[in-house]
Amino acid sequence: MAVLKEMLKEEKERLLKMKKFYEDKIIELPKGSITFKQRGAKKYPYLVYREGKKVT
């Protein structure tokens, strides 16, 4: 039973580290979403996000 508890403890620590890692990576990403606008025959991506009530 002690072996199982130790394995669960190690797994919990690993998962907590991974959670922190992914949260840090998400914070680094730019906020907003990508939209595509068509100019002539081509489509161009734009990053769109909200600043207060204004969409930039």
PQR file of N, CA, C, O and H, with PARSE charges and radii, in Angstrom:
ATOM      1  N   MET A   1       0.822  -1.197   0.000 -0.4000 1.5000
ATOM      2  CA  MET A   1       0.000   0.000   0.000 -0.0000 2.0000
ATOM      3  C   MET A   1       0.867   1.263   0.000  0.5500 1.7000
ATOM      4  O   MET A   1       0.492   2.277  -0.589 -0.5500 1.4000
ATOM      5  N   ALA A   2       2.029   1.198   0.663 -0.4000 1.5000
ATOM      6  CA  ALA A   2       2.918   2.354   0.732 -0.0000 2.0000
ATOM      7  C   ALA A   2       3.463   2.700  -0.652  0.5500 1.7000
ATOM      8  O   ALA A   2       3.649   3.872  -0.981 -0.5500 1.4000
ATOM      9  H   ALA A   2       2.333   0.374   1.142  0.4000 1.0000
ATOM     10  N   VAL A   3       3.714   1.678  -1.449 -0.4000 1.5000
ATOM     11  CA  VAL A   3       4.236   1.905  -2.801 -0.0000 2.0000
ATOM     12  C   VAL A   3       3.199   2.660  -3.630  0.5500 1.7000
ATOM     13  O   VAL A   3       3.542   3.578  -4.376 -0.5500 1.4000
ATOM     14  H   VAL A   3       3.563   0.726  -1.181  0.4000 1.0000
ATOM     15  N   LEU A   4       1.948   2.276  -3.500 -0.4000 1.5000
ATOM     16  CA  LEU A   4       0.877   2.931  -4.245 -0.0000 2.0000
ATOM     17  C   LEU A   4       0.723   4.391  -3.828  0.5500 1.7000
ATOM     18  O   LEU A   4       0.536   5.266  -4.674 -0.5500 1.4000
ATOM     19  H   LEU A   4       1.669   1.530  -2.895  0.4000 1.0000
ATOM     20  N   LYS A   5       0.801   4.653  -2.527 -0.4000 1.5000
ATOM     21  CA  LYS A   5       0.694   6.036  -2.043 -0.0000 2.0000
ATOM     22  C   LYS A   5       1.843   6.883  -2.565  0.5500 1.7000
ATOM     23  O   LYS A   5       1.648   8.038  -2.942 -0.5500 1.4000
ATOM     24  H   LYS A   5       0.952   3.942  -1.839  0.4000 1.0000
ATOM     25  N   GLU A   6       3.041   6.308  -2.588 -0.4000 1.5000
ATOM     26  CA  GLU A   6       4.205   7.038  -3.099 -0.0000 2.0000
ATOM     27  C   GLU A   6       4.053   7.335  -4.586  0.5500 1.7000
ATOM     28  O   GLU A   6       4.394   8.429  -5.035 -0.5500 1.4000
ATOM     29  H   GLU A   6       3.200   5.370  -2.282  0.4000 1.0000
ATOM     30  N   MET A   7       3.546   6.374  -5.353 -0.4000 1.5000
ATOM     31  CA  MET A   7       3.312   6.587  -6.781 -0.0000 2.0000
ATOM     32  C   MET A   7       2.283   7.692  -7.002  0.5500 1.7000
ATOM     33  O   MET A   7       2.467   8.544  -7.872 -0.5500 1.4000
ATOM     34  H   MET A   7       3.270   5.485  -4.988  0.4000 1.0000
ATOM     35  N   LEU A   8       1.217   7.685  -6.234 -0.4000 1.5000
ATOM     36  CA  LEU A   8       0.185   8.717  -6.363 -0.0000 2.0000
ATOM     37  C   LEU A   8       0.724  10.094  -5.982  0.5500 1.7000
ATOM     38  O   LEU A   8       0.377  11.099  -6.602 -0.5500 1.4000
ATOM     39  H   LEU A   8       1.067   6.993  -5.528  0.4000 1.0000
ATOM     40  N   LYS A   9       1.570  10.129  -4.961 -0.4000 1.5000
ATOM     41  CA  LYS A   9       2.173  11.395  -4.548 -0.0000 2.0000
ATOM     42  C   LYS A   9       3.063  11.955  -5.659  0.5500 1.7000
ATOM     43  O   LYS A   9       3.007  13.148  -5.957 -0.5500 1.4000
ATOM     44  H   LYS A   9       1.852   9.313  -4.458  0.4000 1.0000
ATOM     45  N   GLU A  10       3.878  11.101  -6.268 -0.4000 1.5000
ATOM     46  CA  GLU A  10       4.754  11.530  -7.362 -0.0000 2.0000
ATOM     47  C   GLU A  10       3.939  11.991  -8.563  0.5500 1.7000
ATOM     48  O   GLU A  10       4.275  12.989  -9.201 -0.5500 1.4000
ATOM     49  H   GLU A  10       3.923  10.131  -6.026  0.4000 1.0000
ATOM     50  N   GLU A  11       2.884  11.276  -8.866 -0.4000 1.5000
ATOM     51  CA  GLU A  11       2.027  11.647 -10.003 -0.0000 2.0000
ATOM     52  C   GLU A  11       1.352  12.986  -9.754  0.5500 1.7000
ATOM     53  O   GLU A  11       1.242  13.804 -10.667 -0.5500 1.4000
ATOM     54  H   GLU A  11       2.610  10.466  -8.348  0.4000 1.0000
ATOM     55  N   LYS A  12       0.902  13.216  -8.534 -0.4000 1.5000
ATOM     56  CA  LYS A  12       0.274  14.499  -8.194 -0.0000 2.0000
ATOM     57  C   LYS A  12       1.263  15.639  -8.369  0.5500 1.7000
ATOM     58  O   LYS A  12       0.918  16.681  -8.926 -0.5500 1.4000
ATOM     59  H   LYS A  12       0.992  12.551  -7.792  0.4000 1.0000
ATOM     60  N   GLU A  13       2.496  15.450  -7.895 -0.4000 1.5000
ATOM     61  CA  GLU A  13       3.524  16.484  -8.041 -0.0000 2.0000
ATOM     62  C   GLU A  13       3.817  16.751  -9.518  0.5500 1.7000
ATOM     63  O   GLU A  13       3.977  17.901  -9.927 -0.5500 1.4000
ATOM     64  H   GLU A  13       2.776  14.603  -7.443  0.4000 1.0000
ATOM     65  N   ARG A  14       3.887  15.678 -10.317 -0.4000 1.5000
ATOM     66  CA  ARG A  14       4.144  15.838 -11.753 -0.0000 2.0000
ATOM     67  C   ARG A  14       3.020  16.616 -12.420  0.5500 1.7000
ATOM     68  O   ARG A  14       3.271  17.500 -13.239 -0.5500 1.4000
ATOM     69  H   ARG A  14       3.757  14.743  -9.984  0.4000 1.0000
ATOM     70  N   LEU A  15       1.784  16.290 -12.072 -0.4000 1.5000
ATOM     71  CA  LEU A  15       0.642  16.975 -12.671 -0.0000 2.0000
ATOM     72  C   LEU A  15       0.580  18.441 -12.252  0.5500 1.7000
ATOM     73  O   LEU A  15       0.214  19.295 -13.060 -0.5500 1.4000
ATOM     74  H   LEU A  15       1.579  15.572 -11.406  0.4000 1.0000
ATOM     75  N   LEU A  16       0.931  18.744 -11.012 -0.4000 1.5000
ATOM     76  CA  LEU A  16       0.948  20.135 -10.567 -0.0000 2.0000
ATOM     77  C   LEU A  16       2.016  20.936 -11.315  0.5500 1.7000
ATOM     78  O   LEU A  16       1.792  22.093 -11.670 -0.5500 1.4000
ATOM     79  H   LEU A  16       1.229  18.050 -10.356  0.4000 1.0000
ATOM     80  N   LYS A  17       3.182  20.316 -11.554 -0.4000 1.5000
ATOM     81  CA  LYS A  17       4.231  20.985 -12.331 -0.0000 2.0000
ATOM     82  C   LYS A  17       3.771  21.245 -13.763  0.5500 1.7000
ATOM     83  O   LYS A  17       4.012  22.319 -14.315 -0.5500 1.4000
ATOM     84  H   LYS A  17       3.364  19.376 -11.266  0.4000 1.0000
ATOM     85  N   MET A  18       3.106  20.254 -14.361 -0.4000 1.5000
ATOM     86  CA  MET A  18       2.617  20.416 -15.722 -0.0000 2.0000
ATOM     87  C   MET A  18       1.536  21.493 -15.794  0.5500 1.7000
ATOM     88  O   MET A  18       1.497  22.267 -16.751 -0.5500 1.4000
ATOM     89  H   MET A  18       2.910  19.382 -13.913  0.4000 1.0000
ATOM     90  N   LYS A  19       0.674  21.549 -14.806 -0.4000 1.5000
ATOM     91  CA  LYS A  19      -0.360  22.574 -14.761 -0.0000 2.0000
ATOM     92  C   LYS A  19       0.272  23.958 -14.724  0.5500 1.7000
ATOM     93  O   LYS A  19      -0.152  24.851 -15.459 -0.5500 1.4000
ATOM     94  H   LYS A  19       0.705  20.921 -14.028  0.4000 1.0000
ATOM     95  N   LYS A  20       1.278  24.147 -13.878 -0.4000 1.5000
ATOM     96  CA  LYS A  20       1.984  25.434 -13.784 -0.0000 2.0000
ATOM     97  C   LYS A  20       2.652  25.771 -15.115  0.5500 1.7000
ATOM     98  O   LYS A  20       2.594  26.914 -15.568 -0.5500 1.4000
ATOM     99  H   LYS A  20       1.622  23.422 -13.281  0.4000 1.0000
ATOM    100  N   PHE A  21       3.289  24.776 -15.744 -0.4000 1.5000
ATOM    101  CA  PHE A  21       3.959  24.978 -17.017 -0.0000 2.0000
ATOM    102  C   PHE A  21       2.969  25.472 -18.076  0.5500 1.7000
ATOM    103  O   PHE A  21       3.244  26.447 -18.776 -0.5500 1.4000
ATOM    104  H   PHE A  21       3.337  23.847 -15.376  0.4000 1.0000
ATOM    105  N   TYR A  22       1.820  24.803 -18.191 -0.4000 1.5000
ATOM    106  CA  TYR A  22       0.837  25.191 -19.209 -0.0000 2.0000
ATOM    107  C   TYR A  22       0.191  26.531 -18.900  0.5500 1.7000
ATOM    108  O   TYR A  22      -0.100  27.294 -19.821 -0.5500 1.4000
ATOM    109  H   TYR A  22       1.597  24.012 -17.622  0.4000 1.0000
ATOM    110  N   GLU A  23      -0.041  26.839 -17.629 -0.4000 1.5000
ATOM    111  CA  GLU A  23      -0.591  28.150 -17.277 -0.0000 2.0000
ATOM    112  C   GLU A  23       0.379  29.262 -17.670  0.5500 1.7000
ATOM    113  O   GLU A  23      -0.040  30.305 -18.172 -0.5500 1.4000
ATOM    114  H   GLU A  23       0.196  26.220 -16.881  0.4000 1.0000
ATOM    115  N   ASP A  24       1.684  29.039 -17.442 -0.4000 1.5000
ATOM    116  CA  ASP A  24       2.692  30.032 -17.829 -0.0000 2.0000
ATOM    117  C   ASP A  24       2.737  30.203 -19.341  0.5500 1.7000
ATOM    118  O   ASP A  24       2.872  31.324 -19.833 -0.5500 1.4000
ATOM    119  H   ASP A  24       2.025  28.191 -17.035  0.4000 1.0000
ATOM    120  N   LYS A  25       2.626  29.110 -20.078 -0.4000 1.5000
ATOM    121  CA  LYS A  25       2.637  29.185 -21.544 -0.0000 2.0000
ATOM    122  C   LYS A  25       1.410  29.941 -22.065  0.5500 1.7000
ATOM    123  O   LYS A  25       1.518  30.717 -23.014 -0.5500 1.4000
ATOM    124  H   LYS A  25       2.517  28.200 -19.679  0.4000 1.0000
ATOM    125  N   ILE A  26       0.260  29.720 -21.456 -0.4000 1.5000
ATOM    126  CA  ILE A  26      -0.965  30.400 -21.877 -0.0000 2.0000
ATOM    127  C   ILE A  26      -0.849  31.899 -21.644  0.5500 1.7000
ATOM    128  O   ILE A  26      -1.313  32.688 -22.467 -0.5500 1.4000
ATOM    129  H   ILE A  26       0.172  29.090 -20.685  0.4000 1.0000
ATOM    130  N   ILE A  27      -0.241  32.303 -20.540 -0.4000 1.5000
ATOM    131  CA  ILE A  27      -0.071  33.733 -20.243 -0.0000 2.0000
ATOM    132  C   ILE A  27       0.802  34.404 -21.299  0.5500 1.7000
ATOM    133  O   ILE A  27       0.594  35.574 -21.618 -0.5500 1.4000
ATOM    134  H   ILE A  27       0.136  31.663 -19.871  0.4000 1.0000
ATOM    135  N   GLU A  28       1.783  33.671 -21.848 -0.4000 1.5000
ATOM    136  CA  GLU A  28       2.682  34.235 -22.853 -0.0000 2.0000
ATOM    137  C   GLU A  28       2.006  34.461 -24.205  0.5500 1.7000
ATOM    138  O   GLU A  28       2.483  35.268 -25.003 -0.5500 1.4000
ATOM    139  H   GLU A  28       1.951  32.720 -21.589  0.4000 1.0000
ATOM    140  N   LEU A  29       0.915  33.768 -24.469 -0.4000 1.5000
ATOM    141  CA  LEU A  29       0.242  33.891 -25.755 -0.0000 2.0000
ATOM    142  C   LEU A  29      -0.431  35.248 -25.895  0.5500 1.7000
ATOM    143  O   LEU A  29      -0.864  35.826 -24.898 -0.5500 1.4000
ATOM    144  H   LEU A  29       0.527  33.113 -23.820  0.4000 1.0000
ATOM    145  N   PRO A  30      -0.526  35.769 -27.125 -0.5600 1.5000
ATOM    146  CA  PRO A  30      -1.216  37.039 -27.312  0.2800 2.0000
ATOM    147  C   PRO A  30      -2.707  36.881 -27.039  0.5500 1.7000
ATOM    148  O   PRO A  30      -3.305  35.842 -27.318 -0.5500 1.4000
ATOM    149  N   LYS A  31      -3.290  37.942 -26.486 -0.4000 1.5000
ATOM    150  CA  LYS A  31      -4.727  37.876 -26.214 -0.0000 2.0000
ATOM    151  C   LYS A  31      -5.496  38.171 -27.491  0.5500 1.7000
ATOM    152  O   LYS A  31      -4.974  38.804 -28.408 -0.5500 1.4000
ATOM    153  H   LYS A  31      -2.804  38.786 -26.259  0.4000 1.0000
ATOM    154  N   GLY A  32      -6.729  37.712 -27.543 -0.4000 1.5000
ATOM    155  CA  GLY A  32      -7.570  37.976 -28.694 -0.0000 2.0000
ATOM    156  C   GLY A  32      -7.760  36.741 -29.552  0.5500 1.7000
ATOM    157  O   GLY A  32      -7.473  35.617 -29.140 -0.5500 1.4000
ATOM    158  H   GLY A  32      -7.153  37.197 -26.798  0.4000 1.0000
ATOM    159  N   SER A  33      -8.251  36.984 -30.756 -0.4000 1.5000
ATOM    160  CA  SER A  33      -8.479  35.886 -31.694 -0.0000 2.0000
ATOM    161  C   SER A  33      -8.096  36.349 -33.091  0.5500 1.7000
ATOM    162  O   SER A  33      -7.988  37.545 -33.362 -0.5500 1.4000
ATOM    163  H   SER A  33      -8.484  37.897 -31.091  0.4000 1.0000
ATOM    164  N   ILE A  34      -7.896  35.388 -33.960 -0.4000 1.5000
ATOM    165  CA  ILE A  34      -7.497  35.689 -35.336 -0.0000 2.0000
ATOM    166  C   ILE A  34      -8.739  35.690 -36.213  0.5500 1.7000
ATOM    167  O   ILE A  34      -9.535  34.751 -36.189 -0.5500 1.4000
ATOM    168  H   ILE A  34      -7.983  34.417 -33.741  0.4000 1.0000
ATOM    169  N   THR A  35      -8.891  36.755 -36.984 -0.4000 1.5000
ATOM    170  CA  THR A  35      -9.958  36.823 -37.976 -0.0000 2.0000
ATOM    171  C   THR A  35      -9.316  37.032 -39.338  0.5500 1.7000
ATOM    172  O   THR A  35      -8.207  37.558 -39.434 -0.5500 1.4000
ATOM    173  H   THR A  35      -8.245  37.518 -37.003  0.4000 1.0000
ATOM    174  N   PHE A  36     -10.003  36.624 -40.378 -0.4000 1.5000
ATOM    175  CA  PHE A  36      -9.492  36.782 -41.730 -0.0000 2.0000
ATOM    176  C   PHE A  36     -10.348  37.797 -42.465  0.5500 1.7000
ATOM    177  O   PHE A  36     -11.577  37.728 -42.436 -0.5500 1.4000
ATOM    178  H   PHE A  36     -10.904  36.197 -40.300  0.4000 1.0000
ATOM    179  N   LYS A  37      -9.684  38.749 -43.130 -0.4000 1.5000
ATOM    180  CA  LYS A  37     -10.379  39.730 -43.951 -0.0000 2.0000
ATOM    181  C   LYS A  37      -9.913  39.552 -45.385  0.5500 1.7000
ATOM    182  O   LYS A  37      -8.748  39.256 -45.648 -0.5500 1.4000
ATOM    183  H   LYS A  37      -8.686  38.805 -43.154  0.4000 1.0000
ATOM    184  N   GLN A  38     -10.836  39.736 -46.291 -0.4000 1.5000
ATOM    185  CA  GLN A  38     -10.507  39.562 -47.691 -0.0000 2.0000
ATOM    186  C   GLN A  38     -10.248  40.925 -48.320  0.5500 1.7000
ATOM    187  O   GLN A  38     -11.069  41.839 -48.242 -0.5500 1.4000
ATOM    188  H   GLN A  38     -11.783  39.977 -46.077  0.4000 1.0000
ATOM    189  N   ARG A  39      -9.091  41.030 -48.941 -0.4000 1.5000
ATOM    190  CA  ARG A  39      -8.701  42.238 -49.671 -0.0000 2.0000
ATOM    191  C   ARG A  39      -8.464  41.817 -51.106  0.5500 1.7000
ATOM    192  O   ARG A  39      -7.451  41.187 -51.410 -0.5500 1.4000
ATOM    193  H   ARG A  39      -8.424  40.288 -49.005  0.4000 1.0000
ATOM    194  N   GLY A  40      -9.375  42.154 -51.979 -0.4000 1.5000
ATOM    195  CA  GLY A  40      -9.270  41.703 -53.367 -0.0000 2.0000
ATOM    196  C   GLY A  40      -9.494  40.204 -53.415  0.5500 1.7000
ATOM    197  O   GLY A  40     -10.528  39.710 -52.966 -0.5500 1.4000
ATOM    198  H   GLY A  40     -10.197  42.666 -51.732  0.4000 1.0000
ATOM    199  N   ALA A  41      -8.529  39.486 -53.956 -0.4000 1.5000
ATOM    200  CA  ALA A  41      -8.659  38.037 -54.084 -0.0000 2.0000
ATOM    201  C   ALA A  41      -7.955  37.290 -52.959  0.5500 1.7000
ATOM    202  O   ALA A  41      -8.040  36.064 -52.893 -0.5500 1.4000
ATOM    203  H   ALA A  41      -7.689  39.887 -54.320  0.4000 1.0000
ATOM    204  N   LYS A  42      -7.257  38.008 -52.063 -0.4000 1.5000
ATOM    205  CA  LYS A  42      -6.488  37.356 -51.005 -0.0000 2.0000
ATOM    206  C   LYS A  42      -7.142  37.543 -49.643  0.5500 1.7000
ATOM    207  O   LYS A  42      -7.844  38.526 -49.402 -0.5500 1.4000
ATOM    208  H   LYS A  42      -7.189  39.004 -52.117  0.4000 1.0000
ATOM    209  N   LYS A  43      -6.900  36.582 -48.760 -0.4000 1.5000
ATOM    210  CA  LYS A  43      -7.356  36.678 -47.373 -0.0000 2.0000
ATOM    211  C   LYS A  43      -6.151  36.962 -46.494  0.5500 1.7000
ATOM    212  O   LYS A  43      -5.090  36.363 -46.673 -0.5500 1.4000
ATOM    213  H   LYS A  43      -6.330  35.784 -48.955  0.4000 1.0000
ATOM    214  N   TYR A  44      -6.316  37.889 -45.529 -0.4000 1.5000
ATOM    215  CA  TYR A  44      -5.244  38.250 -44.622 -0.0000 2.0000
ATOM    216  C   TYR A  44      -5.693  38.044 -43.178  0.5500 1.7000
ATOM    217  O   TYR A  44      -6.815  38.402 -42.818 -0.5500 1.4000
ATOM    218  H   TYR A  44      -7.177  38.375 -45.383  0.4000 1.0000
ATOM    219  N   PRO A  45      -4.806  37.458 -42.336 -0.5600 1.5000
ATOM    220  CA  PRO A  45      -5.182  37.264 -40.928  0.2800 2.0000
ATOM    221  C   PRO A  45      -4.920  38.536 -40.113  0.5500 1.7000
ATOM    222  O   PRO A  45      -3.933  39.235 -40.338 -0.5500 1.4000
ATOM    223  N   TYR A  46      -5.806  38.820 -39.176 -0.4000 1.5000
ATOM    224  CA  TYR A  46      -5.664  39.944 -38.265 -0.0000 2.0000
ATOM    225  C   TYR A  46      -5.923  39.463 -36.844  0.5500 1.7000
ATOM    226  O   TYR A  46      -6.811  38.642 -36.612 -0.5500 1.4000
ATOM    227  H   TYR A  46      -6.608  38.252 -38.993  0.4000 1.0000
ATOM    228  N   LEU A  47      -5.148  39.973 -35.899 -0.4000 1.5000
ATOM    229  CA  LEU A  47      -5.370  39.677 -34.494 -0.0000 2.0000
ATOM    230  C   LEU A  47      -6.350  40.717 -33.959  0.5500 1.7000
ATOM    231  O   LEU A  47      -6.110  41.920 -34.067 -0.5500 1.4000
ATOM    232  H   LEU A  47      -4.426  40.639 -36.087  0.4000 1.0000
ATOM    233  N   VAL A  48      -7.452  40.246 -33.383 -0.4000 1.5000
ATOM    234  CA  VAL A  48      -8.509  41.130 -32.890 -0.0000 2.0000
ATOM    235  C   VAL A  48      -8.667  40.916 -31.398  0.5500 1.7000
ATOM    236  O   VAL A  48      -8.764  39.779 -30.935 -0.5500 1.4000
ATOM    237  H   VAL A  48      -7.646  39.269 -33.296  0.4000 1.0000
ATOM    238  N   TYR A  49      -8.694  42.019 -30.635 -0.4000 1.5000
ATOM    239  CA  TYR A  49      -8.924  41.936 -29.196 -0.0000 2.0000
ATOM    240  C   TYR A  49      -9.636  43.197 -28.734  0.5500 1.7000
ATOM    241  O   TYR A  49      -9.701  44.181 -29.470 -0.5500 1.4000
ATOM    242  H   TYR A  49      -8.616  42.942 -31.011  0.4000 1.0000
ATOM    243  N   ARG A  50     -10.155  43.172 -27.553 -0.4000 1.5000
ATOM    244  CA  ARG A  50     -10.959  44.271 -27.022 -0.0000 2.0000
ATOM    245  C   ARG A  50     -10.131  45.090 -26.034  0.5500 1.7000
ATOM    246  O   ARG A  50      -9.468  44.541 -25.154 -0.5500 1.4000
ATOM    247  H   ARG A  50     -10.102  42.372 -26.955  0.4000 1.0000
ATOM    248  N   GLU A  51     -10.181  46.416 -26.195 -0.4000 1.5000
ATOM    249  CA  GLU A  51      -9.577  47.362 -25.248 -0.0000 2.0000
ATOM    250  C   GLU A  51     -10.724  48.196 -24.689  0.5500 1.7000
ATOM    251  O   GLU A  51     -11.158  49.161 -25.319 -0.5500 1.4000
ATOM    252  H   GLU A  51     -10.719  46.862 -26.910  0.4000 1.0000
ATOM    253  N   GLY A  52     -11.206  47.835 -23.532 -0.4000 1.5000
ATOM    254  CA  GLY A  52     -12.377  48.500 -22.988 -0.0000 2.0000
ATOM    255  C   GLY A  52     -13.586  48.155 -23.824  0.5500 1.7000
ATOM    256  O   GLY A  52     -13.963  46.987 -23.923 -0.5500 1.4000
ATOM    257  H   GLY A  52     -10.854  47.052 -23.020  0.4000 1.0000
ATOM    258  N   LYS A  53     -14.202  49.166 -24.431 -0.4000 1.5000
ATOM    259  CA  LYS A  53     -15.356  48.902 -25.294 -0.0000 2.0000
ATOM    260  C   LYS A  53     -14.983  48.863 -26.771  0.5500 1.7000
ATOM    261  O   LYS A  53     -15.814  48.545 -27.621 -0.5500 1.4000
ATOM    262  H   LYS A  53     -13.896  50.115 -24.350  0.4000 1.0000
ATOM    263  N   LYS A  54     -13.712  49.194 -27.073 -0.4000 1.5000
ATOM    264  CA  LYS A  54     -13.263  49.269 -28.451 -0.0000 2.0000
ATOM    265  C   LYS A  54     -12.617  47.953 -28.886  0.5500 1.7000
ATOM    266  O   LYS A  54     -11.819  47.380 -28.144 -0.5500 1.4000
ATOM    267  H   LYS A  54     -13.036  49.453 -26.382  0.4000 1.0000
ATOM    268  N   VAL A  55     -12.954  47.476 -30.075 -0.4000 1.5000
ATOM    269  CA  VAL A  55     -12.331  46.285 -30.645 -0.0000 2.0000
ATOM    270  C   VAL A  55     -11.185  46.746 -31.531  0.5500 1.7000
ATOM    271  O   VAL A  55     -11.380  47.544 -32.448 -0.5500 1.4000
ATOM    272  H   VAL A  55     -13.602  47.942 -30.678  0.4000 1.0000
ATOM    273  N   THR A  56      -9.994  46.241 -31.255 -0.4000 1.5000
ATOM    274  CA  THR A  56      -8.789  46.639 -31.991 -0.0000 2.0000
ATOM    275  C   THR A  56      -8.301  45.502 -32.849  0.5500 1.7000
ATOM    276  O   THR A  56      -7.296  45.643 -33.546 -0.5500 1.4000
ATOM    277  H   THR A  56      -9.835  45.593 -30.511  0.4000 1.0000
TER
END
